[in-house]
């Protein structure tokens, strides 16, 4: 576990995660909605540091790029 940066300490050792729009209020010893952060004694810790949190495979043709590799055929 690595100490998370984006959180706000609240009363009763609760914290508010500020990573996404949900702004989860996480009680002491509990996880947020995404289960990637945990409140330990009033401090938020990341449980997935250094791991991929989401992945999607999509073709290059749908990307909003006019010149992907200029000068190629």
PDB file with SEQRES, HELIX, SHEET and CRYST1 records, atoms N, CA, C and O in Angstrom:
SEQRES   1 A   73  UNK UNK UNK UNK UNK UNK UNK UNK UNK UNK UNK UNK UNK          
SEQRES   2 A   73  UNK UNK UNK UNK UNK UNK UNK UNK UNK UNK UNK UNK UNK          
SEQRES   3 A   73  UNK UNK UNK UNK UNK UNK UNK UNK UNK UNK UNK UNK UNK          
SEQRES   4 A   73  UNK UNK UNK UNK UNK UNK UNK UNK UNK UNK UNK UNK UNK          
SEQRES   5 A   73  UNK UNK UNK UNK UNK UNK UNK UNK UNK UNK UNK UNK UNK          
SEQRES   6 A   73  UNK UNK UNK UNK UNK UNK UNK UNK                              
HELIX    1 AA1 UNK A   11  UNK A   13  5                                   3    
HELIX    2 AA2 UNK A   60  UNK A   62  5                                   3    
SHEET    1 AA1 3 UNK A   2  UNK A   3  0                                        
SHEET    2 AA1 3 UNK A  43  UNK A  46 -1                                        
SHEET    3 AA1 3 UNK A  37  UNK A  40 -1                                        
SHEET    1 AA2 3 UNK A   7  UNK A   9  0                                        
SHEET    2 AA2 3 UNK A  15  UNK A  17 -1                                        
SHEET    3 AA2 3 UNK A  25  UNK A  26 -1                                        
CRYST1    1.000    1.000    1.000  90.00  90.00  90.00 P 1           1          
ATOM      1  N   UNK A   1       0.841  -1.186   0.000  1.00  0.00           N  
ATOM      2  CA  UNK A   1       0.000   0.000   0.000  1.00  0.00           C  
ATOM      3  C   UNK A   1       0.881   1.242   0.000  1.00  0.00           C  
ATOM      4  O   UNK A   1       1.903   1.306   0.683  1.00  0.00           O  
ATOM      5  N   UNK A   2       0.460   2.213  -0.775  1.00  0.00           N  
ATOM      6  CA  UNK A   2       1.182   3.474  -0.863  1.00  0.00           C  
ATOM      7  C   UNK A   2       0.244   4.607  -0.462  1.00  0.00           C  
ATOM      8  O   UNK A   2      -0.928   4.617  -0.840  1.00  0.00           O  
ATOM      9  N   UNK A   3       0.750   5.528   0.279  1.00  0.00           N  
ATOM     10  CA  UNK A   3      -0.033   6.674   0.748  1.00  0.00           C  
ATOM     11  C   UNK A   3      -0.584   7.440  -0.457  1.00  0.00           C  
ATOM     12  O   UNK A   3       0.178   7.842  -1.336  1.00  0.00           O  
ATOM     13  N   UNK A   4      -1.897   7.641  -0.501  1.00  0.00           N  
ATOM     14  CA  UNK A   4      -2.543   8.375  -1.593  1.00  0.00           C  
ATOM     15  C   UNK A   4      -2.427   9.881  -1.366  1.00  0.00           C  
ATOM     16  O   UNK A   4      -2.285  10.336  -0.231  1.00  0.00           O  
ATOM     17  N   UNK A   5      -2.488  10.641  -2.442  1.00  0.00           N  
ATOM     18  CA  UNK A   5      -2.350  12.093  -2.353  1.00  0.00           C  
ATOM     19  C   UNK A   5      -3.682  12.831  -2.410  1.00  0.00           C  
ATOM     20  O   UNK A   5      -3.854  13.835  -1.719  1.00  0.00           O  
ATOM     21  N   UNK A   6      -4.614  12.364  -3.208  1.00  0.00           N  
ATOM     22  CA  UNK A   6      -5.843  13.105  -3.460  1.00  0.00           C  
ATOM     23  C   UNK A   6      -6.958  12.721  -2.499  1.00  0.00           C  
ATOM     24  O   UNK A   6      -7.853  11.951  -2.849  1.00  0.00           O  
ATOM     25  N   UNK A   7      -6.899  13.256  -1.298  1.00  0.00           N  
ATOM     26  CA  UNK A   7      -7.965  13.023  -0.331  1.00  0.00           C  
ATOM     27  C   UNK A   7      -8.037  14.185   0.652  1.00  0.00           C  
ATOM     28  O   UNK A   7      -7.106  14.979   0.787  1.00  0.00           O  
ATOM     29  N   UNK A   8      -9.173  14.253   1.329  1.00  0.00           N  
ATOM     30  CA  UNK A   8      -9.402  15.310   2.319  1.00  0.00           C  
ATOM     31  C   UNK A   8      -9.769  14.645   3.641  1.00  0.00           C  
ATOM     32  O   UNK A   8     -10.723  13.869   3.689  1.00  0.00           O  
ATOM     33  N   UNK A   9      -9.033  14.930   4.716  1.00  0.00           N  
ATOM     34  CA  UNK A   9      -9.395  14.378   6.018  1.00  0.00           C  
ATOM     35  C   UNK A   9     -10.692  15.003   6.534  1.00  0.00           C  
ATOM     36  O   UNK A   9     -10.905  16.208   6.394  1.00  0.00           O  
ATOM     37  N   UNK A  10     -11.552  14.186   7.128  1.00  0.00           N  
ATOM     38  CA  UNK A  10     -12.812  14.645   7.694  1.00  0.00           C  
ATOM     39  C   UNK A  10     -12.869  14.280   9.177  1.00  0.00           C  
ATOM     40  O   UNK A  10     -11.880  13.801   9.733  1.00  0.00           O  
ATOM     41  N   UNK A  11     -13.998  14.498   9.813  1.00  0.00           N  
ATOM     42  CA  UNK A  11     -14.136  14.167  11.227  1.00  0.00           C  
ATOM     43  C   UNK A  11     -14.229  12.656  11.450  1.00  0.00           C  
ATOM     44  O   UNK A  11     -14.529  11.913  10.515  1.00  0.00           O  
ATOM     45  N   UNK A  12     -13.976  12.199  12.669  1.00  0.00           N  
ATOM     46  CA  UNK A  12     -14.055  10.786  13.073  1.00  0.00           C  
ATOM     47  C   UNK A  12     -13.177   9.862  12.234  1.00  0.00           C  
ATOM     48  O   UNK A  12     -13.538   8.706  12.012  1.00  0.00           O  
ATOM     49  N   UNK A  13     -12.039  10.348  11.769  1.00  0.00           N  
ATOM     50  CA  UNK A  13     -11.078   9.612  10.951  1.00  0.00           C  
ATOM     51  C   UNK A  13     -11.642   9.173   9.601  1.00  0.00           C  
ATOM     52  O   UNK A  13     -11.080   8.285   8.961  1.00  0.00           O  
ATOM     53  N   UNK A  14     -12.735   9.777   9.164  1.00  0.00           N  
ATOM     54  CA  UNK A  14     -13.229   9.554   7.813  1.00  0.00           C  
ATOM     55  C   UNK A  14     -12.394  10.396   6.854  1.00  0.00           C  
ATOM     56  O   UNK A  14     -11.784  11.386   7.258  1.00  0.00           O  
ATOM     57  N   UNK A  15     -12.368  10.001   5.586  1.00  0.00           N  
ATOM     58  CA  UNK A  15     -11.678  10.781   4.555  1.00  0.00           C  
ATOM     59  C   UNK A  15     -12.590  10.888   3.339  1.00  0.00           C  
ATOM     60  O   UNK A  15     -13.476  10.057   3.139  1.00  0.00           O  
ATOM     61  N   UNK A  16     -12.362  11.927   2.523  1.00  0.00           N  
ATOM     62  CA  UNK A  16     -13.085  12.078   1.272  1.00  0.00           C  
ATOM     63  C   UNK A  16     -12.079  11.908   0.137  1.00  0.00           C  
ATOM     64  O   UNK A  16     -11.155  12.707  -0.017  1.00  0.00           O  
ATOM     65  N   UNK A  17     -12.273  10.858  -0.652  1.00  0.00           N  
ATOM     66  CA  UNK A  17     -11.413  10.604  -1.812  1.00  0.00           C  
ATOM     67  C   UNK A  17     -11.740  11.630  -2.882  1.00  0.00           C  
ATOM     68  O   UNK A  17     -12.912  11.915  -3.126  1.00  0.00           O  
ATOM     69  N   UNK A  18     -10.725  12.189  -3.523  1.00  0.00           N  
ATOM     70  CA  UNK A  18     -10.936  13.215  -4.537  1.00  0.00           C  
ATOM     71  C   UNK A  18     -10.380  12.803  -5.898  1.00  0.00           C  
ATOM     72  O   UNK A  18      -9.966  13.652  -6.687  1.00  0.00           O  
ATOM     73  N   UNK A  19     -10.370  11.505  -6.168  1.00  0.00           N  
ATOM     74  CA  UNK A  19      -9.842  11.021  -7.443  1.00  0.00           C  
ATOM     75  C   UNK A  19     -10.879  11.140  -8.558  1.00  0.00           C  
ATOM     76  O   UNK A  19     -10.540  11.580  -9.657  1.00  0.00           O  
ATOM     77  N   UNK A  20     -12.115  10.765  -8.307  1.00  0.00           N  
ATOM     78  CA  UNK A  20     -13.141  10.813  -9.356  1.00  0.00           C  
ATOM     79  C   UNK A  20     -14.307  11.695  -8.911  1.00  0.00           C  
ATOM     80  O   UNK A  20     -14.273  12.296  -7.837  1.00  0.00           O  
ATOM     81  N   UNK A  21     -15.330  11.761  -9.749  1.00  0.00           N  
ATOM     82  CA  UNK A  21     -16.476  12.630  -9.472  1.00  0.00           C  
ATOM     83  C   UNK A  21     -17.365  12.115  -8.352  1.00  0.00           C  
ATOM     84  O   UNK A  21     -18.210  12.870  -7.870  1.00  0.00           O  
ATOM     85  N   UNK A  22     -17.222  10.881  -7.915  1.00  0.00           N  
ATOM     86  CA  UNK A  22     -18.061  10.337  -6.838  1.00  0.00           C  
ATOM     87  C   UNK A  22     -17.756  10.972  -5.481  1.00  0.00           C  
ATOM     88  O   UNK A  22     -18.643  11.089  -4.636  1.00  0.00           O  
ATOM     89  N   UNK A  23     -16.502  11.381  -5.270  1.00  0.00           N  
ATOM     90  CA  UNK A  23     -16.067  11.995  -4.011  1.00  0.00           C  
ATOM     91  C   UNK A  23     -16.515  11.164  -2.810  1.00  0.00           C  
ATOM     92  O   UNK A  23     -17.200  11.659  -1.916  1.00  0.00           O  
ATOM     93  N   UNK A  24     -16.117   9.894  -2.807  1.00  0.00           N  
ATOM     94  CA  UNK A  24     -16.530   8.960  -1.758  1.00  0.00           C  
ATOM     95  C   UNK A  24     -16.106   9.427  -0.371  1.00  0.00           C  
ATOM     96  O   UNK A  24     -14.975   9.874  -0.176  1.00  0.00           O  
ATOM     97  N   UNK A  25     -17.013   9.322   0.581  1.00  0.00           N  
ATOM     98  CA  UNK A  25     -16.680   9.508   1.990  1.00  0.00           C  
ATOM     99  C   UNK A  25     -16.380   8.118   2.515  1.00  0.00           C  
ATOM    100  O   UNK A  25     -17.264   7.262   2.565  1.00  0.00           O  
ATOM    101  N   UNK A  26     -15.123   7.888   2.910  1.00  0.00           N  
ATOM    102  CA  UNK A  26     -14.673   6.550   3.281  1.00  0.00           C  
ATOM    103  C   UNK A  26     -14.445   6.504   4.792  1.00  0.00           C  
ATOM    104  O   UNK A  26     -13.572   7.201   5.310  1.00  0.00           O  
ATOM    105  N   UNK A  27     -15.226   5.688   5.497  1.00  0.00           N  
ATOM    106  CA  UNK A  27     -15.044   5.544   6.947  1.00  0.00           C  
ATOM    107  C   UNK A  27     -13.742   4.804   7.274  1.00  0.00           C  
ATOM    108  O   UNK A  27     -13.179   4.119   6.420  1.00  0.00           O  
ATOM    109  N   UNK A  28     -13.278   4.946   8.492  1.00  0.00           N  
ATOM    110  CA  UNK A  28     -12.065   4.284   8.979  1.00  0.00           C  
ATOM    111  C   UNK A  28     -12.146   2.771   8.716  1.00  0.00           C  
ATOM    112  O   UNK A  28     -13.121   2.125   9.101  1.00  0.00           O  
ATOM    113  N   UNK A  29     -11.121   2.213   8.062  1.00  0.00           N  
ATOM    114  CA  UNK A  29     -11.032   0.778   7.809  1.00  0.00           C  
ATOM    115  C   UNK A  29     -11.824   0.282   6.618  1.00  0.00           C  
ATOM    116  O   UNK A  29     -11.903  -0.926   6.395  1.00  0.00           O  
ATOM    117  N   UNK A  30     -12.414   1.184   5.847  1.00  0.00           N  
ATOM    118  CA  UNK A  30     -13.261   0.788   4.724  1.00  0.00           C  
ATOM    119  C   UNK A  30     -12.633   1.201   3.392  1.00  0.00           C  
ATOM    120  O   UNK A  30     -11.635   1.922   3.358  1.00  0.00           O  
ATOM    121  N   UNK A  31     -13.241   0.728   2.289  1.00  0.00           N  
ATOM    122  CA  UNK A  31     -12.809   1.055   0.930  1.00  0.00           C  
ATOM    123  C   UNK A  31     -13.799   2.024   0.303  1.00  0.00           C  
ATOM    124  O   UNK A  31     -14.929   2.164   0.771  1.00  0.00           O  
ATOM    125  N   UNK A  32     -13.364   2.693  -0.762  1.00  0.00           N  
ATOM    126  CA  UNK A  32     -14.269   3.534  -1.532  1.00  0.00           C  
ATOM    127  C   UNK A  32     -15.077   2.698  -2.504  1.00  0.00           C  
ATOM    128  O   UNK A  32     -14.969   1.471  -2.510  1.00  0.00           O  
ATOM    129  N   UNK A  33     -15.888   3.353  -3.330  1.00  0.00           N  
ATOM    130  CA  UNK A  33     -16.751   2.675  -4.291  1.00  0.00           C  
ATOM    131  C   UNK A  33     -15.944   1.801  -5.254  1.00  0.00           C  
ATOM    132  O   UNK A  33     -16.374   0.697  -5.589  1.00  0.00           O  
ATOM    133  N   UNK A  34     -14.790   2.276  -5.698  1.00  0.00           N  
ATOM    134  CA  UNK A  34     -13.977   1.563  -6.692  1.00  0.00           C  
ATOM    135  C   UNK A  34     -13.102   0.471  -6.069  1.00  0.00           C  
ATOM    136  O   UNK A  34     -12.504  -0.320  -6.798  1.00  0.00           O  
ATOM    137  N   UNK A  35     -13.018   0.415  -4.763  1.00  0.00           N  
ATOM    138  CA  UNK A  35     -12.199  -0.568  -4.034  1.00  0.00           C  
ATOM    139  C   UNK A  35     -10.712  -0.469  -4.338  1.00  0.00           C  
ATOM    140  O   UNK A  35      -9.986  -1.450  -4.177  1.00  0.00           O  
ATOM    141  N   UNK A  36     -10.243   0.700  -4.776  1.00  0.00           N  
ATOM    142  CA  UNK A  36      -8.821   0.880  -5.046  1.00  0.00           C  
ATOM    143  C   UNK A  36      -8.122   1.713  -3.984  1.00  0.00           C  
ATOM    144  O   UNK A  36      -6.897   1.836  -4.000  1.00  0.00           O  
ATOM    145  N   UNK A  37      -8.880   2.282  -3.069  1.00  0.00           N  
ATOM    146  CA  UNK A  37      -8.312   3.089  -1.996  1.00  0.00           C  
ATOM    147  C   UNK A  37      -8.925   2.648  -0.670  1.00  0.00           C  
ATOM    148  O   UNK A  37     -10.092   2.264  -0.599  1.00  0.00           O  
ATOM    149  N   UNK A  38      -8.101   2.716   0.382  1.00  0.00           N  
ATOM    150  CA  UNK A  38      -8.544   2.266   1.700  1.00  0.00           C  
ATOM    151  C   UNK A  38      -8.162   3.296   2.754  1.00  0.00           C  
ATOM    152  O   UNK A  38      -7.076   3.875   2.711  1.00  0.00           O  
ATOM    153  N   UNK A  39      -9.061   3.515   3.692  1.00  0.00           N  
ATOM    154  CA  UNK A  39      -8.822   4.424   4.804  1.00  0.00           C  
ATOM    155  C   UNK A  39      -8.210   3.632   5.954  1.00  0.00           C  
ATOM    156  O   UNK A  39      -8.837   2.719   6.491  1.00  0.00           O  
ATOM    157  N   UNK A  40      -6.990   3.985   6.325  1.00  0.00           N  
ATOM    158  CA  UNK A  40      -6.292   3.347   7.441  1.00  0.00           C  
ATOM    159  C   UNK A  40      -5.950   4.430   8.455  1.00  0.00           C  
ATOM    160  O   UNK A  40      -5.083   5.270   8.214  1.00  0.00           O  
ATOM    161  N   UNK A  41      -6.637   4.399   9.585  1.00  0.00           N  
ATOM    162  CA  UNK A  41      -6.409   5.371  10.663  1.00  0.00           C  
ATOM    163  C   UNK A  41      -6.498   6.822  10.193  1.00  0.00           C  
ATOM    164  O   UNK A  41      -5.692   7.658  10.602  1.00  0.00           O  
ATOM    165  N   UNK A  42      -7.470   7.121   9.339  1.00  0.00           N  
ATOM    166  CA  UNK A  42      -7.674   8.494   8.889  1.00  0.00           C  
ATOM    167  C   UNK A  42      -6.781   8.940   7.758  1.00  0.00           C  
ATOM    168  O   UNK A  42      -6.775  10.124   7.421  1.00  0.00           O  
ATOM    169  N   UNK A  43      -6.024   8.035   7.157  1.00  0.00           N  
ATOM    170  CA  UNK A  43      -5.180   8.353   6.005  1.00  0.00           C  
ATOM    171  C   UNK A  43      -5.558   7.425   4.864  1.00  0.00           C  
ATOM    172  O   UNK A  43      -5.818   6.241   5.081  1.00  0.00           O  
ATOM    173  N   UNK A  44      -5.590   7.962   3.644  1.00  0.00           N  
ATOM    174  CA  UNK A  44      -6.000   7.185   2.486  1.00  0.00           C  
ATOM    175  C   UNK A  44      -4.785   6.533   1.834  1.00  0.00           C  
ATOM    176  O   UNK A  44      -3.753   7.174   1.638  1.00  0.00           O  
ATOM    177  N   UNK A  45      -4.919   5.257   1.502  1.00  0.00           N  
ATOM    178  CA  UNK A  45      -3.852   4.491   0.864  1.00  0.00           C  
ATOM    179  C   UNK A  45      -4.346   3.893  -0.436  1.00  0.00           C  
ATOM    180  O   UNK A  45      -5.494   3.456  -0.531  1.00  0.00           O  
ATOM    181  N   UNK A  46      -3.473   3.871  -1.451  1.00  0.00           N  
ATOM    182  CA  UNK A  46      -3.789   3.267  -2.740  1.00  0.00           C  
ATOM    183  C   UNK A  46      -3.443   1.784  -2.692  1.00  0.00           C  
ATOM    184  O   UNK A  46      -2.355   1.407  -2.256  1.00  0.00           O  
ATOM    185  N   UNK A  47      -4.365   0.950  -3.139  1.00  0.00           N  
ATOM    186  CA  UNK A  47      -4.148  -0.492  -3.160  1.00  0.00           C  
ATOM    187  C   UNK A  47      -3.683  -0.982  -4.525  1.00  0.00           C  
ATOM    188  O   UNK A  47      -3.357  -2.160  -4.674  1.00  0.00           O  
ATOM    189  N   UNK A  48      -3.645  -0.094  -5.537  1.00  0.00           N  
ATOM    190  CA  UNK A  48      -3.293  -0.510  -6.894  1.00  0.00           C  
ATOM    191  C   UNK A  48      -2.120   0.274  -7.468  1.00  0.00           C  
ATOM    192  O   UNK A  48      -1.964   0.311  -8.688  1.00  0.00           O  
ATOM    193  N   UNK A  49      -1.307   0.888  -6.657  1.00  0.00           N  
ATOM    194  CA  UNK A  49      -0.201   1.696  -7.176  1.00  0.00           C  
ATOM    195  C   UNK A  49       0.702   0.841  -8.061  1.00  0.00           C  
ATOM    196  O   UNK A  49       1.135  -0.240  -7.659  1.00  0.00           O  
ATOM    197  N   UNK A  50       0.982   1.330  -9.261  1.00  0.00           N  
ATOM    198  CA  UNK A  50       1.860   0.631 -10.191  1.00  0.00           C  
ATOM    199  C   UNK A  50       1.161  -0.438 -11.014  1.00  0.00           C  
ATOM    200  O   UNK A  50       1.817  -1.139 -11.785  1.00  0.00           O  
ATOM    201  N   UNK A  51      -0.144  -0.580 -10.874  1.00  0.00           N  
ATOM    202  CA  UNK A  51      -0.907  -1.562 -11.649  1.00  0.00           C  
ATOM    203  C   UNK A  51      -1.845  -0.853 -12.614  1.00  0.00           C  
ATOM    204  O   UNK A  51      -2.206   0.304 -12.400  1.00  0.00           O  
ATOM    205  N   UNK A  52      -2.236  -1.542 -13.666  1.00  0.00           N  
ATOM    206  CA  UNK A  52      -3.193  -0.999 -14.622  1.00  0.00           C  
ATOM    207  C   UNK A  52      -4.569  -0.994 -13.972  1.00  0.00           C  
ATOM    208  O   UNK A  52      -5.017  -2.015 -13.450  1.00  0.00           O  
ATOM    209  N   UNK A  53      -5.238   0.149 -14.003  1.00  0.00           N  
ATOM    210  CA  UNK A  53      -6.566   0.234 -13.383  1.00  0.00           C  
ATOM    211  C   UNK A  53      -7.689   0.066 -14.401  1.00  0.00           C  
ATOM    212  O   UNK A  53      -8.795  -0.330 -14.033  1.00  0.00           O  
ATOM    213  N   UNK A  54      -7.428   0.357 -15.663  1.00  0.00           N  
ATOM    214  CA  UNK A  54      -8.416   0.121 -16.718  1.00  0.00           C  
ATOM    215  C   UNK A  54      -7.688  -0.007 -18.053  1.00  0.00           C  
ATOM    216  O   UNK A  54      -6.617   0.566 -18.252  1.00  0.00           O  
ATOM    217  N   UNK A  55      -8.293  -0.772 -18.961  1.00  0.00           N  
ATOM    218  CA  UNK A  55      -7.668  -0.990 -20.256  1.00  0.00           C  
ATOM    219  C   UNK A  55      -8.763  -1.144 -21.306  1.00  0.00           C  
ATOM    220  O   UNK A  55      -9.828  -1.701 -21.041  1.00  0.00           O  
ATOM    221  N   UNK A  56      -8.477  -0.639 -22.499  1.00  0.00           N  
ATOM    222  CA  UNK A  56      -9.424  -0.776 -23.594  1.00  0.00           C  
ATOM    223  C   UNK A  56      -8.646  -0.898 -24.891  1.00  0.00           C  
ATOM    224  O   UNK A  56      -7.708  -0.139 -25.131  1.00  0.00           O  
ATOM    225  N   UNK A  57      -9.028  -1.840 -25.716  1.00  0.00           N  
ATOM    226  CA  UNK A  57      -8.418  -2.002 -27.027  1.00  0.00           C  
ATOM    227  C   UNK A  57      -9.337  -1.350 -28.039  1.00  0.00           C  
ATOM    228  O   UNK A  57     -10.520  -1.681 -28.115  1.00  0.00           O  
ATOM    229  N   UNK A  58      -8.797  -0.423 -28.816  1.00  0.00           N  
ATOM    230  CA  UNK A  58      -9.596   0.227 -29.852  1.00  0.00           C  
ATOM    231  C   UNK A  58      -8.712   0.468 -31.073  1.00  0.00           C  
ATOM    232  O   UNK A  58      -7.515   0.715 -30.927  1.00  0.00           O  
ATOM    233  N   UNK A  59      -9.285   0.399 -32.273  1.00  0.00           N  
ATOM    234  CA  UNK A  59      -8.490   0.600 -33.492  1.00  0.00           C  
ATOM    235  C   UNK A  59      -8.042   2.049 -33.638  1.00  0.00           C  
ATOM    236  O   UNK A  59      -8.702   2.966 -33.149  1.00  0.00           O  
ATOM    237  N   UNK A  60      -6.926   2.243 -34.307  1.00  0.00           N  
ATOM    238  CA  UNK A  60      -6.370   3.583 -34.493  1.00  0.00           C  
ATOM    239  C   UNK A  60      -7.283   4.447 -35.359  1.00  0.00           C  
ATOM    240  O   UNK A  60      -7.228   5.674 -35.283  1.00  0.00           O  
ATOM    241  N   UNK A  61      -8.123   3.815 -36.181  1.00  0.00           N  
ATOM    242  CA  UNK A  61      -8.984   4.563 -37.090  1.00  0.00           C  
ATOM    243  C   UNK A  61     -10.021   5.419 -36.357  1.00  0.00           C  
ATOM    244  O   UNK A  61     -10.517   6.384 -36.938  1.00  0.00           O  
ATOM    245  N   UNK A  62     -10.358   5.110 -35.134  1.00  0.00           N  
ATOM    246  CA  UNK A  62     -11.359   5.916 -34.420  1.00  0.00           C  
ATOM    247  C   UNK A  62     -10.735   7.039 -33.599  1.00  0.00           C  
ATOM    248  O   UNK A  62     -11.450   7.833 -32.985  1.00  0.00           O  
ATOM    249  N   UNK A  63      -9.439   7.107 -33.585  1.00  0.00           N  
ATOM    250  CA  UNK A  63      -8.764   8.176 -32.837  1.00  0.00           C  
ATOM    251  C   UNK A  63      -8.917   9.509 -33.573  1.00  0.00           C  
ATOM    252  O   UNK A  63      -8.966   9.528 -34.803  1.00  0.00           O  
ATOM    253  N   UNK A  64      -8.992  10.611 -32.849  1.00  0.00           N  
ATOM    254  CA  UNK A  64      -9.148  11.920 -33.497  1.00  0.00           C  
ATOM    255  C   UNK A  64      -7.801  12.496 -33.956  1.00  0.00           C  
ATOM    256  O   UNK A  64      -7.389  13.566 -33.507  1.00  0.00           O  
ATOM    257  N   UNK A  65      -7.126  11.773 -34.852  1.00  0.00           N  
ATOM    258  CA  UNK A  65      -5.829  12.227 -35.357  1.00  0.00           C  
ATOM    259  C   UNK A  65      -5.879  12.296 -36.875  1.00  0.00           C  
ATOM    260  O   UNK A  65      -6.356  11.373 -37.534  1.00  0.00           O  
ATOM    261  N   UNK A  66      -5.384  13.393 -37.420  1.00  0.00           N  
ATOM    262  CA  UNK A  66      -5.352  13.532 -38.866  1.00  0.00           C  
ATOM    263  C   UNK A  66      -4.085  12.892 -39.427  1.00  0.00           C  
ATOM    264  O   UNK A  66      -4.149  12.147 -40.405  1.00  0.00           O  
ATOM    265  N   UNK A  67      -2.949  13.173 -38.824  1.00  0.00           N  
ATOM    266  CA  UNK A  67      -1.675  12.591 -39.256  1.00  0.00           C  
ATOM    267  C   UNK A  67      -1.119  11.747 -38.125  1.00  0.00           C  
ATOM    268  O   UNK A  67      -0.516  12.275 -37.190  1.00  0.00           O  
ATOM    269  N   UNK A  68      -1.315  10.453 -38.201  1.00  0.00           N  
ATOM    270  CA  UNK A  68      -0.788   9.593 -37.147  1.00  0.00           C  
ATOM    271  C   UNK A  68       0.728   9.443 -37.270  1.00  0.00           C  
ATOM    272  O   UNK A  68       1.455   9.579 -36.286  1.00  0.00           O  
ATOM    273  N   UNK A  69       1.193   9.163 -38.479  1.00  0.00           N  
ATOM    274  CA  UNK A  69       2.630   9.028 -38.708  1.00  0.00           C  
ATOM    275  C   UNK A  69       2.940   9.757 -40.012  1.00  0.00           C  
ATOM    276  O   UNK A  69       2.937   9.140 -41.077  1.00  0.00           O  
ATOM    277  N   UNK A  70       3.207  11.059 -39.943  1.00  0.00           N  
ATOM    278  CA  UNK A  70       3.408  11.864 -41.155  1.00  0.00           C  
ATOM    279  C   UNK A  70       4.526  11.314 -42.043  1.00  0.00           C  
ATOM    280  O   UNK A  70       5.585  10.907 -41.565  1.00  0.00           O  
ATOM    281  N   UNK A  71       4.259  11.318 -43.326  1.00  0.00           N  
ATOM    282  CA  UNK A  71       5.254  10.879 -44.302  1.00  0.00           C  
ATOM    283  C   UNK A  71       5.195   9.399 -44.632  1.00  0.00           C  
ATOM    284  O   UNK A  71       5.931   8.938 -45.504  1.00  0.00           O  
ATOM    285  N   UNK A  72       4.345   8.649 -43.962  1.00  0.00           N  
ATOM    286  CA  UNK A  72       4.250   7.212 -44.262  1.00  0.00           C  
ATOM    287  C   UNK A  72       3.171   6.974 -45.312  1.00  0.00           C  
ATOM    288  O   UNK A  72       2.314   7.829 -45.536  1.00  0.00           O  
ATOM    289  N   UNK A  73       3.215   5.832 -45.942  1.00  0.00           N  
ATOM    290  CA  UNK A  73       2.209   5.459 -46.952  1.00  0.00           C  
ATOM    291  C   UNK A  73       1.199   4.522 -46.362  1.00  0.00           C  
ATOM    292  O   UNK A  73       0.274   4.096 -47.054  1.00  0.00           O  
TER     293      UNK A  73                                                      
END                                                                             
